[in-house]
Amino acid sequence: MDKESIIEKINGFLVEEFEVEPEKILPEANLRETLELDSLDYIDLVVVIESNFGFKVKPEDFAPIVTFQNFYDYVSNRLSEKVNS
């Protein structure tokens, strides 16, 4: 899956699951603030990632993720690791 497809898929489920307006999802925007995430929302986000992309997410994986771009890169890197392993 190429990076553009990953971004489209992520943005699609963020709009649907977290009811955020698509125009607010910008690469440099703060993920937590834009989506108004609380601890339960993070669990929902993990479940959505795991079901859409087929890999397990550890809570500590989210520590360095601040922006949407960080999030896209994380998912892309994890998918690359999965393909190459």
C-alpha positions in Angstrom: 0.0 0.0 0.0 1.5 3.3 -1.0 1.8 6.3 1.4 -1.1 8.2 -0.4 -3.4 5.3 0.0 -2.5 4.9 3.7 -3.2 8.6 4.3 -6.6 8.4 2.5 -7.6 5.4 4.5 -6.5 6.9 7.8 -8.3 10.2 7.1 -11.4 8.3 6.0 -11.7 6.4 9.3 -10.8 9.5 11.3 -13.6 11.5 9.8 -16.1 8.6 10.3 -15.0 7.3 13.7 -14.1 10.6 15.4 -16.5 12.9 13.5 -13.8 15.4 12.6 -14.1 17.7 9.6 -11.8 16.6 6.8 -10.3 20.1 6.4 -9.0 20.0 10.0 -6.9 17.0 9.2 -3.6 18.6 8.1 -0.2 16.9 8.3 1.2 19.5 10.7 -1.9 19.6 12.9 -1.8 18.2 16.5 -3.5 14.8 16.4 -4.7 14.7 19.9 -6.1 18.3 19.9 -7.7 18.1 16.5 -9.5 14.8 17.3 -10.1 15.8 20.9 -8.7 12.5 22.1 -9.1 11.2 25.6 -7.8 7.9 26.9 -10.8 6.0 25.7 -10.5 7.5 22.3 -7.0 6.2 22.1 -8.3 2.7 22.7 -10.8 3.2 19.9 -8.0 4.5 17.6 -5.9 1.5 18.3 -8.8 -0.9 17.5 -9.5 1.0 14.2 -5.8 0.8 13.3 -5.5 -2.9 14.1 -8.7 -3.8 12.2 -7.8 -1.6 9.1 -4.1 -2.4 8.8 -3.7 -5.8 10.5 -1.0 -5.1 13.0 -0.9 -4.8 16.8 -0.3 -1.4 18.4 1.4 -1.0 21.7 0.4 2.0 23.9 4.1 3.2 24.0 4.0 3.5 20.2 1.8 6.6 20.6 4.3 8.5 22.8 6.2 10.1 19.9 3.1 10.7 17.8 2.1 14.4 18.0 1.0 15.4 14.5 -1.0 13.7 11.8 2.2 13.3 9.8 3.8 11.4 12.7 0.8 9.2 12.7 0.9 8.6 8.9 4.6 7.8 9.2 4.1 5.4 12.1 1.4 3.4 10.2 3.5 3.4 7.0 6.6 2.2 8.8 4.7 -0.5 10.6 3.2 -1.7 7.4 6.7 -1.8 5.8 8.0 -3.8 8.7 5.1 -6.2 8.4 5.7 -6.7 4.6 9.5 -7.1 5.1 9.3 -9.6 8.0 
